[in-house]
Amino acid sequence: MLAVYCKNEEKECGYPVVTRCVDGTLKIPECFKEPGRVTYNMRPKTLPSEIKMC
């Protein structure tokens, strides 16, 4: 099992979504948006895992 963080744009908060590997394939939740390099390195406090939780 693995948790990824999604962002509720309306409430501007983050929340974890648990996913798992099925038959060797990790199913990524539709709400998950992988951050770009600039966001990850220059604006890490804006990531769903770092903002207030819903």
C-alpha positions as a Python dict, from the first residue, in 0.01 Angstrom:
ca = {
    (1, 'M'): (0, 0, 0),
    (2, 'L'): (109, 352, -75),
    (3, 'A'): (-47, 689, 3),
    (4, 'V'): (-28, 978, -242),
    (5, 'Y'): (-154, 1326, -168),
    (6, 'C'): (-424, 1500, -367),
    (7, 'K'): (-539, 1860, -343),
    (8, 'N'): (-893, 1983, -295),
    (9, 'E'): (-876, 2297, -510),
    (10, 'E'): (-1202, 2439, -372),
    (11, 'K'): (-1098, 2413, -7),
    (12, 'E'): (-724, 2455, -79),
    (13, 'C'): (-626, 2160, 137),
    (14, 'G'): (-450, 1829, 86),
    (15, 'Y'): (-560, 1475, 165),
    (16, 'P'): (-398, 1132, 140),
    (17, 'V'): (-536, 866, -94),
    (18, 'V'): (-425, 508, -40),
    (19, 'T'): (-348, 300, -347),
    (20, 'R'): (-187, -37, -406),
    (21, 'C'): (-3, -241, -661),
    (22, 'V'): (-227, -490, -846),
    (23, 'D'): (-62, -754, -1063),
    (24, 'G'): (259, -550, -1071),
    (25, 'T'): (88, -225, -1172),
    (26, 'L'): (49, 72, -940),
    (27, 'K'): (-289, 239, -988),
    (28, 'I'): (-247, 616, -953),
    (29, 'P'): (-561, 798, -832),
    (30, 'E'): (-709, 1043, -1084),
    (31, 'C'): (-685, 1329, -835),
    (32, 'F'): (-304, 1294, -810),
    (33, 'K'): (-103, 1550, -1006),
    (34, 'E'): (271, 1491, -1016),
    (35, 'P'): (449, 1819, -938),
    (36, 'G'): (695, 1958, -1185),
    (37, 'R'): (1061, 2000, -1097),
    (38, 'V'): (1028, 2375, -1037),
    (39, 'T'): (729, 2336, -804),
    (40, 'Y'): (894, 2050, -618),
    (41, 'N'): (1225, 2233, -570),
    (42, 'M'): (1128, 2601, -553),
    (43, 'R'): (777, 2591, -402),
    (44, 'P'): (763, 2276, -187),
    (45, 'K'): (528, 2436, 67),
    (46, 'T'): (253, 2443, -200),
    (47, 'L'): (249, 2063, -243),
    (48, 'P'): (-67, 1880, -126),
    (49, 'S'): (141, 1686, 127),
    (50, 'E'): (270, 2011, 282),
    (51, 'I'): (-40, 2230, 298),
    (52, 'K'): (-312, 2200, 563),
    (53, 'M'): (-499, 1870, 563),
    (54, 'C'): (-869, 1862, 475),
}
